[in-house]
Amino acid sequence: MENRLLSLFGERVRTERLARNLSQEQLASLADLDRTYVSGVERGKRNVSLVNISRLSKALNISMSSLIDFEVDDE
């Protein structure tokens, strides 16, 4: 379930980034993160801290809760 959660979060970040026509590099700069970190988040390879979820949500101009609002199957 943990891997699925990370993948779903990464998909959400990617969807929101693309909806705003931002590159990974632009999002990383706005969030004060490294581009490779953003890439890892989007691929579900990073276990993102609460602080970095906050940075990403501010950079995307959305609430933290809307960034993590998705259903996770109990597989």
PDB file of N, CA, C and O in Angstrom, chain B, residues numbered from 101:
ATOM      1  N   MET B 101       0.812  -1.193   0.000  1.00  0.00           N
ATOM      2  CA  MET B 101       0.000   0.000   0.000  1.00  0.00           C
ATOM      3  C   MET B 101       0.858   1.260   0.000  1.00  0.00           C
ATOM      4  O   MET B 101       0.480   2.267  -0.599  1.00  0.00           O
ATOM      5  N   GLU B 102       2.010   1.213   0.668  1.00  0.00           N
ATOM      6  CA  GLU B 102       2.885   2.376   0.739  1.00  0.00           C
ATOM      7  C   GLU B 102       3.334   2.824  -0.646  1.00  0.00           C
ATOM      8  O   GLU B 102       3.306   4.015  -0.955  1.00  0.00           O
ATOM      9  N   ASN B 103       3.750   1.868  -1.485  1.00  0.00           N
ATOM     10  CA  ASN B 103       4.185   2.217  -2.837  1.00  0.00           C
ATOM     11  C   ASN B 103       3.049   2.827  -3.637  1.00  0.00           C
ATOM     12  O   ASN B 103       3.261   3.775  -4.394  1.00  0.00           O
ATOM     13  N   ARG B 104       1.850   2.293  -3.478  1.00  0.00           N
ATOM     14  CA  ARG B 104       0.686   2.829  -4.197  1.00  0.00           C
ATOM     15  C   ARG B 104       0.390   4.252  -3.742  1.00  0.00           C
ATOM     16  O   ARG B 104       0.052   5.103  -4.565  1.00  0.00           O
ATOM     17  N   LEU B 105       0.512   4.518  -2.465  1.00  0.00           N
ATOM     18  CA  LEU B 105       0.296   5.855  -1.929  1.00  0.00           C
ATOM     19  C   LEU B 105       1.294   6.845  -2.533  1.00  0.00           C
ATOM     20  O   LEU B 105       0.915   7.939  -2.950  1.00  0.00           O
ATOM     21  N   LEU B 106       2.554   6.459  -2.575  1.00  0.00           N
ATOM     22  CA  LEU B 106       3.585   7.329  -3.149  1.00  0.00           C
ATOM     23  C   LEU B 106       3.337   7.566  -4.633  1.00  0.00           C
ATOM     24  O   LEU B 106       3.526   8.680  -5.122  1.00  0.00           O
ATOM     25  N   SER B 107       2.921   6.538  -5.346  1.00  0.00           N
ATOM     26  CA  SER B 107       2.622   6.679  -6.778  1.00  0.00           C
ATOM     27  C   SER B 107       1.440   7.607  -7.009  1.00  0.00           C
ATOM     28  O   SER B 107       1.482   8.458  -7.897  1.00  0.00           O
ATOM     29  N   LEU B 108       0.392   7.450  -6.220  1.00  0.00           N
ATOM     30  CA  LEU B 108      -0.780   8.318  -6.365  1.00  0.00           C
ATOM     31  C   LEU B 108      -0.439   9.777  -6.061  1.00  0.00           C
ATOM     32  O   LEU B 108      -0.898  10.686  -6.753  1.00  0.00           O
ATOM     33  N   PHE B 109       0.359   9.988  -5.035  1.00  0.00           N
ATOM     34  CA  PHE B 109       0.773  11.356  -4.711  1.00  0.00           C
ATOM     35  C   PHE B 109       1.597  11.935  -5.860  1.00  0.00           C
ATOM     36  O   PHE B 109       1.391  13.080  -6.261  1.00  0.00           O
ATOM     37  N   GLY B 110       2.514  11.156  -6.379  1.00  0.00           N
ATOM     38  CA  GLY B 110       3.340  11.610  -7.497  1.00  0.00           C
ATOM     39  C   GLY B 110       2.519  11.939  -8.729  1.00  0.00           C
ATOM     40  O   GLY B 110       2.783  12.927  -9.414  1.00  0.00           O
ATOM     41  N   GLU B 111       1.525  11.112  -9.007  1.00  0.00           N
ATOM     42  CA  GLU B 111       0.634  11.383 -10.144  1.00  0.00           C
ATOM     43  C   GLU B 111      -0.110  12.697  -9.938  1.00  0.00           C
ATOM     44  O   GLU B 111      -0.290  13.471 -10.878  1.00  0.00           O
ATOM     45  N   ARG B 112      -0.542  12.943  -8.705  1.00  0.00           N
ATOM     46  CA  ARG B 112      -1.269  14.178  -8.409  1.00  0.00           C
ATOM     47  C   ARG B 112      -0.372  15.396  -8.610  1.00  0.00           C
ATOM     48  O   ARG B 112      -0.794  16.395  -9.193  1.00  0.00           O
ATOM     49  N   VAL B 113       0.859  15.309  -8.128  1.00  0.00           N
ATOM     50  CA  VAL B 113       1.801  16.416  -8.307  1.00  0.00           C
ATOM     51  C   VAL B 113       2.027  16.668  -9.798  1.00  0.00           C
ATOM     52  O   VAL B 113       1.991  17.815 -10.243  1.00  0.00           O
ATOM     53  N   ARG B 114       2.258  15.619 -10.563  1.00  0.00           N
ATOM     54  CA  ARG B 114       2.482  15.754 -12.007  1.00  0.00           C
ATOM     55  C   ARG B 114       1.270  16.387 -12.698  1.00  0.00           C
ATOM     56  O   ARG B 114       1.418  17.293 -13.518  1.00  0.00           O
ATOM     57  N   THR B 115       0.087  15.907 -12.364  1.00  0.00           N
ATOM     58  CA  THR B 115      -1.144  16.446 -12.962  1.00  0.00           C
ATOM     59  C   THR B 115      -1.282  17.939 -12.680  1.00  0.00           C
ATOM     60  O   THR B 115      -1.580  18.724 -13.581  1.00  0.00           O
ATOM     61  N   GLU B 116      -1.066  18.325 -11.429  1.00  0.00           N
ATOM     62  CA  GLU B 116      -1.185  19.733 -11.053  1.00  0.00           C
ATOM     63  C   GLU B 116      -0.095  20.577 -11.715  1.00  0.00           C
ATOM     64  O   GLU B 116      -0.351  21.702 -12.142  1.00  0.00           O
ATOM     65  N   ARG B 117       1.112  20.034 -11.799  1.00  0.00           N
ATOM     66  CA  ARG B 117       2.224  20.761 -12.443  1.00  0.00           C
ATOM     67  C   ARG B 117       1.917  20.995 -13.918  1.00  0.00           C
ATOM     68  O   ARG B 117       2.084  22.105 -14.422  1.00  0.00           O
ATOM     69  N   LEU B 118       1.471  19.954 -14.606  1.00  0.00           N
ATOM     70  CA  LEU B 118       1.178  20.075 -16.030  1.00  0.00           C
ATOM     71  C   LEU B 118      -0.009  20.996 -16.283  1.00  0.00           C
ATOM     72  O   LEU B 118      -0.038  21.706 -17.288  1.00  0.00           O
ATOM     73  N   ALA B 119      -0.984  20.990 -15.386  1.00  0.00           N
ATOM     74  CA  ALA B 119      -2.143  21.879 -15.525  1.00  0.00           C
ATOM     75  C   ALA B 119      -1.725  23.345 -15.459  1.00  0.00           C
ATOM     76  O   ALA B 119      -2.427  24.224 -15.959  1.00  0.00           O
ATOM     77  N   ARG B 120      -0.593  23.595 -14.848  1.00  0.00           N
ATOM     78  CA  ARG B 120      -0.077  24.956 -14.722  1.00  0.00           C
ATOM     79  C   ARG B 120       1.046  25.243 -15.714  1.00  0.00           C
ATOM     80  O   ARG B 120       1.702  26.283 -15.645  1.00  0.00           O
ATOM     81  N   ASN B 121       1.256  24.310 -16.633  1.00  0.00           N
ATOM     82  CA  ASN B 121       2.293  24.451 -17.669  1.00  0.00           C
ATOM     83  C   ASN B 121       3.672  24.728 -17.085  1.00  0.00           C
ATOM     84  O   ASN B 121       4.424  25.562 -17.590  1.00  0.00           O
ATOM     85  N   LEU B 122       3.987  24.005 -16.002  1.00  0.00           N
ATOM     86  CA  LEU B 122       5.298  24.139 -15.367  1.00  0.00           C
ATOM     87  C   LEU B 122       6.157  22.934 -15.703  1.00  0.00           C
ATOM     88  O   LEU B 122       5.664  21.808 -15.775  1.00  0.00           O
ATOM     89  N   SER B 123       7.430  23.173 -15.907  1.00  0.00           N
ATOM     90  CA  SER B 123       8.377  22.070 -16.032  1.00  0.00           C
ATOM     91  C   SER B 123       8.738  21.599 -14.627  1.00  0.00           C
ATOM     92  O   SER B 123       8.449  22.281 -13.645  1.00  0.00           O
ATOM     93  N   GLN B 124       9.363  20.442 -14.536  1.00  0.00           N
ATOM     94  CA  GLN B 124       9.826  19.973 -13.225  1.00  0.00           C
ATOM     95  C   GLN B 124      10.828  20.963 -12.650  1.00  0.00           C
ATOM     96  O   GLN B 124      10.833  21.221 -11.447  1.00  0.00           O
ATOM     97  N   GLU B 125      11.664  21.510 -13.499  1.00  0.00           N
ATOM     98  CA  GLU B 125      12.661  22.471 -13.036  1.00  0.00           C
ATOM     99  C   GLU B 125      11.996  23.735 -12.487  1.00  0.00           C
ATOM    100  O   GLU B 125      12.425  24.266 -11.462  1.00  0.00           O
ATOM    101  N   GLN B 126      10.955  24.216 -13.164  1.00  0.00           N
ATOM    102  CA  GLN B 126      10.250  25.402 -12.682  1.00  0.00           C
ATOM    103  C   GLN B 126       9.559  25.131 -11.352  1.00  0.00           C
ATOM    104  O   GLN B 126       9.626  25.952 -10.437  1.00  0.00           O
ATOM    105  N   LEU B 127       8.899  23.988 -11.243  1.00  0.00           N
ATOM    106  CA  LEU B 127       8.247  23.642  -9.979  1.00  0.00           C
ATOM    107  C   LEU B 127       9.274  23.517  -8.866  1.00  0.00           C
ATOM    108  O   LEU B 127       9.064  24.016  -7.760  1.00  0.00           O
ATOM    109  N   ALA B 128      10.363  22.864  -9.153  1.00  0.00           N
ATOM    110  CA  ALA B 128      11.418  22.698  -8.151  1.00  0.00           C
ATOM    111  C   ALA B 128      11.919  24.060  -7.660  1.00  0.00           C
ATOM    112  O   ALA B 128      12.113  24.264  -6.461  1.00  0.00           O
ATOM    113  N   SER B 129      12.121  24.968  -8.578  1.00  0.00           N
ATOM    114  CA  SER B 129      12.590  26.303  -8.213  1.00  0.00           C
ATOM    115  C   SER B 129      11.564  27.023  -7.335  1.00  0.00           C
ATOM    116  O   SER B 129      11.923  27.619  -6.320  1.00  0.00           O
ATOM    117  N   LEU B 130      10.299  26.965  -7.724  1.00  0.00           N
ATOM    118  CA  LEU B 130       9.249  27.610  -6.935  1.00  0.00           C
ATOM    119  C   LEU B 130       9.112  27.005  -5.544  1.00  0.00           C
ATOM    120  O   LEU B 130       8.774  27.703  -4.589  1.00  0.00           O
ATOM    121  N   ALA B 131       9.376  25.703  -5.434  1.00  0.00           N
ATOM    122  CA  ALA B 131       9.240  24.994  -4.157  1.00  0.00           C
ATOM    123  C   ALA B 131      10.547  24.939  -3.372  1.00  0.00           C
ATOM    124  O   ALA B 131      10.591  24.385  -2.273  1.00  0.00           O
ATOM    125  N   ASP B 132      11.603  25.508  -3.930  1.00  0.00           N
ATOM    126  CA  ASP B 132      12.937  25.466  -3.310  1.00  0.00           C
ATOM    127  C   ASP B 132      13.388  24.026  -3.064  1.00  0.00           C
ATOM    128  O   ASP B 132      13.872  23.672  -1.990  1.00  0.00           O
ATOM    129  N   LEU B 133      13.206  23.205  -4.118  1.00  0.00           N
ATOM    130  CA  LEU B 133      13.626  21.806  -4.100  1.00  0.00           C
ATOM    131  C   LEU B 133      14.484  21.533  -5.323  1.00  0.00           C
ATOM    132  O   LEU B 133      14.494  22.323  -6.267  1.00  0.00           O
ATOM    133  N   ASP B 134      15.195  20.432  -5.312  1.00  0.00           N
ATOM    134  CA  ASP B 134      15.993  20.035  -6.470  1.00  0.00           C
ATOM    135  C   ASP B 134      15.100  19.383  -7.524  1.00  0.00           C
ATOM    136  O   ASP B 134      14.145  18.686  -7.181  1.00  0.00           O
ATOM    137  N   ARG B 135      15.402  19.603  -8.800  1.00  0.00           N
ATOM    138  CA  ARG B 135      14.606  19.015  -9.876  1.00  0.00           C
ATOM    139  C   ARG B 135      14.575  17.503  -9.787  1.00  0.00           C
ATOM    140  O   ARG B 135      13.543  16.889 -10.057  1.00  0.00           O
ATOM    141  N   THR B 136      15.692  16.892  -9.411  1.00  0.00           N
ATOM    142  CA  THR B 136      15.720  15.429  -9.312  1.00  0.00           C
ATOM    143  C   THR B 136      14.819  14.926  -8.187  1.00  0.00           C
ATOM    144  O   THR B 136      14.290  13.817  -8.255  1.00  0.00           O
ATOM    145  N   TYR B 137      14.651  15.746  -7.156  1.00  0.00           N
ATOM    146  CA  TYR B 137      13.740  15.386  -6.070  1.00  0.00           C
ATOM    147  C   TYR B 137      12.305  15.395  -6.580  1.00  0.00           C
ATOM    148  O   TYR B 137      11.543  14.466  -6.310  1.00  0.00           O
ATOM    149  N   VAL B 138      11.931  16.447  -7.323  1.00  0.00           N
ATOM    150  CA  VAL B 138      10.586  16.541  -7.894  1.00  0.00           C
ATOM    151  C   VAL B 138      10.341  15.361  -8.831  1.00  0.00           C
ATOM    152  O   VAL B 138       9.258  14.776  -8.825  1.00  0.00           O
ATOM    153  N   SER B 139      11.325  15.020  -9.618  1.00  0.00           N
ATOM    154  CA  SER B 139      11.210  13.864 -10.513  1.00  0.00           C
ATOM    155  C   SER B 139      10.948  12.591  -9.718  1.00  0.00           C
ATOM    156  O   SER B 139      10.084  11.794 -10.085  1.00  0.00           O
ATOM    157  N   GLY B 140      11.684  12.401  -8.642  1.00  0.00           N
ATOM    158  CA  GLY B 140      11.496  11.228  -7.793  1.00  0.00           C
ATOM    159  C   GLY B 140      10.121  11.194  -7.146  1.00  0.00           C
ATOM    160  O   GLY B 140       9.519  10.129  -7.008  1.00  0.00           O
ATOM    161  N   VAL B 141       9.628  12.350  -6.754  1.00  0.00           N
ATOM    162  CA  VAL B 141       8.276  12.442  -6.177  1.00  0.00           C
ATOM    163  C   VAL B 141       7.257  12.011  -7.220  1.00  0.00           C
ATOM    164  O   VAL B 141       6.386  11.187  -6.939  1.00  0.00           O
ATOM    165  N   GLU B 142       7.362  12.563  -8.422  1.00  0.00           N
ATOM    166  CA  GLU B 142       6.396  12.266  -9.474  1.00  0.00           C
ATOM    167  C   GLU B 142       6.414  10.798  -9.895  1.00  0.00           C
ATOM    168  O   GLU B 142       5.398  10.259 -10.334  1.00  0.00           O
ATOM    169  N   ARG B 143       7.561  10.165  -9.760  1.00  0.00           N
ATOM    170  CA  ARG B 143       7.666   8.742 -10.107  1.00  0.00           C
ATOM    171  C   ARG B 143       7.323   7.832  -8.934  1.00  0.00           C
ATOM    172  O   ARG B 143       7.373   6.609  -9.066  1.00  0.00           O
ATOM    173  N   GLY B 144       6.977   8.411  -7.796  1.00  0.00           N
ATOM    174  CA  GLY B 144       6.620   7.621  -6.622  1.00  0.00           C
ATOM    175  C   GLY B 144       7.808   6.977  -5.943  1.00  0.00           C
ATOM    176  O   GLY B 144       7.661   5.967  -5.255  1.00  0.00           O
ATOM    177  N   LYS B 145       8.982   7.551  -6.131  1.00  0.00           N
ATOM    178  CA  LYS B 145      10.213   6.994  -5.567  1.00  0.00           C
ATOM    179  C   LYS B 145      10.662   7.697  -4.287  1.00  0.00           C
ATOM    180  O   LYS B 145      11.621   7.268  -3.645  1.00  0.00           O
ATOM    181  N   ARG B 146       9.973   8.773  -3.919  1.00  0.00           N
ATOM    182  CA  ARG B 146      10.338   9.537  -2.728  1.00  0.00           C
ATOM    183  C   ARG B 146       9.214   9.499  -1.703  1.00  0.00           C
ATOM    184  O   ARG B 146       8.045   9.677  -2.046  1.00  0.00           O
ATOM    185  N   ASN B 147       9.565   9.269  -0.464  1.00  0.00           N
ATOM    186  CA  ASN B 147       8.608   9.372   0.636  1.00  0.00           C
ATOM    187  C   ASN B 147       8.674  10.824   1.115  1.00  0.00           C
ATOM    188  O   ASN B 147       9.580  11.202   1.857  1.00  0.00           O
ATOM    189  N   VAL B 148       7.722  11.614   0.691  1.00  0.00           N
ATOM    190  CA  VAL B 148       7.756  13.064   0.850  1.00  0.00           C
ATOM    191  C   VAL B 148       7.402  13.472   2.281  1.00  0.00           C
ATOM    192  O   VAL B 148       6.440  12.971   2.864  1.00  0.00           O
ATOM    193  N   SER B 149       8.193  14.384   2.829  1.00  0.00           N
ATOM    194  CA  SER B 149       7.917  14.887   4.174  1.00  0.00           C
ATOM    195  C   SER B 149       6.788  15.905   4.139  1.00  0.00           C
ATOM    196  O   SER B 149       6.464  16.458   3.088  1.00  0.00           O
ATOM    197  N   LEU B 150       6.204  16.139   5.282  1.00  0.00           N
ATOM    198  CA  LEU B 150       5.142  17.128   5.422  1.00  0.00           C
ATOM    199  C   LEU B 150       5.629  18.517   4.996  1.00  0.00           C
ATOM    200  O   LEU B 150       4.885  19.278   4.378  1.00  0.00           O
ATOM    201  N   VAL B 151       6.854  18.834   5.324  1.00  0.00           N
ATOM    202  CA  VAL B 151       7.433  20.133   4.953  1.00  0.00           C
ATOM    203  C   VAL B 151       7.484  20.266   3.428  1.00  0.00           C
ATOM    204  O   VAL B 151       7.157  21.321   2.885  1.00  0.00           O
ATOM    205  N   ASN B 152       7.892  19.203   2.743  1.00  0.00           N
ATOM    206  CA  ASN B 152       7.987  19.272   1.291  1.00  0.00           C
ATOM    207  C   ASN B 152       6.622  19.219   0.613  1.00  0.00           C
ATOM    208  O   ASN B 152       6.454  19.774  -0.473  1.00  0.00           O
ATOM    209  N   ILE B 153       5.653  18.564   1.230  1.00  0.00           N
ATOM    210  CA  ILE B 153       4.283  18.625   0.709  1.00  0.00           C
ATOM    211  C   ILE B 153       3.804  20.069   0.787  1.00  0.00           C
ATOM    212  O   ILE B 153       3.158  20.556  -0.141  1.00  0.00           O
ATOM    213  N   SER B 154       4.110  20.751   1.869  1.00  0.00           N
ATOM    214  CA  SER B 154       3.745  22.153   2.021  1.00  0.00           C
ATOM    215  C   SER B 154       4.425  23.006   0.954  1.00  0.00           C
ATOM    216  O   SER B 154       3.781  23.862   0.348  1.00  0.00           O
ATOM    217  N   ARG B 155       5.696  22.789   0.721  1.00  0.00           N
ATOM    218  CA  ARG B 155       6.425  23.552  -0.302  1.00  0.00           C
ATOM    219  C   ARG B 155       5.822  23.333  -1.687  1.00  0.00           C
ATOM    220  O   ARG B 155       5.646  24.280  -2.454  1.00  0.00           O
ATOM    221  N   LEU B 156       5.509  22.080  -1.999  1.00  0.00           N
ATOM    222  CA  LEU B 156       4.925  21.775  -3.302  1.00  0.00           C
ATOM    223  C   LEU B 156       3.542  22.395  -3.452  1.00  0.00           C
ATOM    224  O   LEU B 156       3.216  22.942  -4.506  1.00  0.00           O
ATOM    225  N   SER B 157       2.731  22.312  -2.406  1.00  0.00           N
ATOM    226  CA  SER B 157       1.384  22.879  -2.497  1.00  0.00           C
ATOM    227  C   SER B 157       1.428  24.395  -2.670  1.00  0.00           C
ATOM    228  O   SER B 157       0.645  24.952  -3.439  1.00  0.00           O
ATOM    229  N   LYS B 158       2.331  25.061  -1.968  1.00  0.00           N
ATOM    230  CA  LYS B 158       2.466  26.515  -2.124  1.00  0.00           C
ATOM    231  C   LYS B 158       2.950  26.862  -3.530  1.00  0.00           C
ATOM    232  O   LYS B 158       2.458  27.812  -4.139  1.00  0.00           O
ATOM    233  N   ALA B 159       3.903  26.102  -4.045  1.00  0.00           N
ATOM    234  CA  ALA B 159       4.431  26.351  -5.391  1.00  0.00           C
ATOM    235  C   ALA B 159       3.358  26.134  -6.453  1.00  0.00           C
ATOM    236  O   ALA B 159       3.352  26.805  -7.486  1.00  0.00           O
ATOM    237  N   LEU B 160       2.449  25.191  -6.194  1.00  0.00           N
ATOM    238  CA  LEU B 160       1.367  24.909  -7.131  1.00  0.00           C
ATOM    239  C   LEU B 160       0.128  25.767  -6.859  1.00  0.00           C
ATOM    240  O   LEU B 160      -0.849  25.716  -7.606  1.00  0.00           O
ATOM    241  N   ASN B 161       0.183  26.547  -5.788  1.00  0.00           N
ATOM    242  CA  ASN B 161      -0.909  27.438  -5.400  1.00  0.00           C
ATOM    243  C   ASN B 161      -2.207  26.670  -5.136  1.00  0.00           C
ATOM    244  O   ASN B 161      -3.284  27.066  -5.580  1.00  0.00           O
ATOM    245  N   ILE B 162      -2.074  25.566  -4.404  1.00  0.00           N
ATOM    246  CA  ILE B 162      -3.228  24.782  -3.973  1.00  0.00           C
ATOM    247  C   ILE B 162      -3.034  24.396  -2.510  1.00  0.00           C
ATOM    248  O   ILE B 162      -1.920  24.447  -1.990  1.00  0.00           O
ATOM    249  N   SER B 163      -4.100  24.018  -1.867  1.00  0.00           N
ATOM    250  CA  SER B 163      -3.989  23.623  -0.464  1.00  0.00           C
ATOM    251  C   SER B 163      -3.301  22.255  -0.353  1.00  0.00           C
ATOM    252  O   SER B 163      -3.333  21.445  -1.279  1.00  0.00           O
ATOM    253  N   MET B 164      -2.691  22.031   0.787  1.00  0.00           N
ATOM    254  CA  MET B 164      -2.073  20.730   1.037  1.00  0.00           C
ATOM    255  C   MET B 164      -3.125  19.637   0.970  1.00  0.00           C
ATOM    256  O   MET B 164      -2.878  18.559   0.429  1.00  0.00           O
ATOM    257  N   SER B 165      -4.301  19.918   1.520  1.00  0.00           N
ATOM    258  CA  SER B 165      -5.339  18.891   1.550  1.00  0.00           C
ATOM    259  C   SER B 165      -5.794  18.501   0.154  1.00  0.00           C
ATOM    260  O   SER B 165      -6.076  17.327  -0.087  1.00  0.00           O
ATOM    261  N   SER B 166      -5.875  19.442  -0.764  1.00  0.00           N
ATOM    262  CA  SER B 166      -6.289  19.084  -2.123  1.00  0.00           C
ATOM    263  C   SER B 166      -5.185  18.313  -2.849  1.00  0.00           C
ATOM    264  O   SER B 166      -5.464  17.531  -3.758  1.00  0.00           O
ATOM    265  N   LEU B 167      -3.953  18.532  -2.451  1.00  0.00           N
ATOM    266  CA  LEU B 167      -2.844  17.809  -3.073  1.00  0.00           C
ATOM    267  C   LEU B 167      -2.825  16.339  -2.649  1.00  0.00           C
ATOM    268  O   LEU B 167      -2.343  15.482  -3.390  1.00  0.00           O
ATOM    269  N   ILE B 168      -3.345  16.055  -1.469  1.00  0.00           N
ATOM    270  CA  ILE B 168      -3.339  14.667  -0.993  1.00  0.00           C
ATOM    271  C   ILE B 168      -4.732  14.050  -0.960  1.00  0.00           C
ATOM    272  O   ILE B 168      -4.934  13.003  -0.346  1.00  0.00           O
ATOM    273  N   ASP B 169      -5.685  14.692  -1.615  1.00  0.00           N
ATOM    274  CA  ASP B 169      -7.062  14.203  -1.629  1.00  0.00           C
ATOM    275  C   ASP B 169      -7.267  13.178  -2.745  1.00  0.00           C
ATOM    276  O   ASP B 169      -7.661  13.526  -3.858  1.00  0.00           O
ATOM    277  N   PHE B 170      -6.994  11.911  -2.431  1.00  0.00           N
ATOM    278  CA  PHE B 170      -7.205  10.811  -3.369  1.00  0.00           C
ATOM    279  C   PHE B 170      -7.457   9.550  -2.581  1.00  0.00           C
ATOM    280  O   PHE B 170      -7.088   9.451  -1.411  1.00  0.00           O
ATOM    281  N   GLU B 171      -8.081   8.593  -3.220  1.00  0.00           N
ATOM    282  CA  GLU B 171      -8.388   7.313  -2.581  1.00  0.00           C
ATOM    283  C   GLU B 171      -7.255   6.310  -2.808  1.00  0.00           C
ATOM    284  O   GLU B 171      -6.699   6.219  -3.902  1.00  0.00           O
ATOM    285  N   VAL B 172      -6.927   5.564  -1.762  1.00  0.00           N
ATOM    286  CA  VAL B 172      -5.900   4.536  -1.842  1.00  0.00           C
ATOM    287  C   VAL B 172      -6.560   3.188  -1.605  1.00  0.00           C
ATOM    288  O   VAL B 172      -7.221   2.982  -0.587  1.00  0.00           O
ATOM    289  N   ASP B 173      -6.381   2.279  -2.542  1.00  0.00           N
ATOM    290  CA  ASP B 173      -6.903   0.912  -2.367  1.00  0.00           C
ATOM    291  C   ASP B 173      -6.095   0.212  -1.302  1.00  0.00           C
ATOM    292  O   ASP B 173      -4.900   0.476  -1.168  1.00  0.00           O
ATOM    293  N   ASP B 174      -6.711  -0.672  -0.540  1.00  0.00           N
ATOM    294  CA  ASP B 174      -6.030  -1.420   0.523  1.00  0.00           C
ATOM    295  C   ASP B 174      -5.391  -2.697   0.008  1.00  0.00           C
ATOM    296  O   ASP B 174      -5.546  -3.760   0.611  1.00  0.00           O
ATOM    297  N   GLU B 175      -4.682  -2.600  -1.089  1.00  0.00           N
ATOM    298  CA  GLU B 175      -4.054  -3.788  -1.677  1.00  0.00           C
ATOM    299  C   GLU B 175      -2.722  -4.071  -1.049  1.00  0.00           C
ATOM    300  O   GLU B 175      -2.055  -5.035  -1.425  1.00  0.00           O
TER     301      GLU B 175
END
